[in-house]
C-alpha cells in the first residue's frame, strides 16, 4: 500500500475531484428535485455502484482494453451520452406539467421511486467512459509496484468512489432542502428542474465529443 503521505495526497486529490460537478452529481441533483431526498440518496448509491464497476474493470484490465479500442470506446461513449441527454429531456419535459398540477392544487404525479433512481444512477456512471479513463490515469500514480497492484487499485478506487458518493449524498440533502423550501413556489421548482435537465443535456453532448485518451 502507499505510504501515509501518498495516501493523504490521494485522498485530498480524490476529495477535490469528488466535489467537482459531473454527470453523477448533476443526476443526483435533478433526481432529488424531481422526486425528493429519498430518490436523491438512492441515485447517489447507484452512481457509487456504477463507479465500482469501473474500479473492478480497471483492476481486471477491461477498462484498458476499452480505451485501447476506438470502436468500443465510441460505443460506450455514445451510449452514455444518449442516456444523459434522454434523462435531461425527460426532466425538462416533466417539469412544466408537474408545476401546473401543483398550481391547481391537485395531487402530484408519483415520482420514479428510489429503486428506479438507483438503477438509473448505476447506468449514468457505468456508461461514462471518462470515469474509466480517470481511474486508469489517476489511481496507478499512487500504486506501489512492489505490492499487489490489483488489490491496491481496488482499495484506492473504493476510497475515491466512497468520497464521490458522500459528495453526492450531500448534494441530495442540499437539493432536498431546496426542494422543501420551494414547495410553495412551483414555478421555482420548474425552473430548477429545467436547469438541471439542461445541465445534463449539456454534459451528455460534451461526453459525445470526448476523444479517446492516447494509449
Secondary structure, 3 states (H helix, E strand, C coil): CCCHHHHHHHHHHHHHHHCCCCHHHHHHHHHHHHHCHHHHHHHHHHHHHHHHHHHHHHHHCHHHHHHHCHHHHHHHHHHHHHHHHHHHHHHHHHHHHHHHHHHHCCCCCCCCCHHHHHHHHHHHHHCCHHHHHHHHHHHHHHCCCCCCHHHHHHHHHHHHHHHHHHHHHHHHHHHHHHHHHCCCCHHHHHHHHHHHHHHHHHHHHHHHCCCCCCC
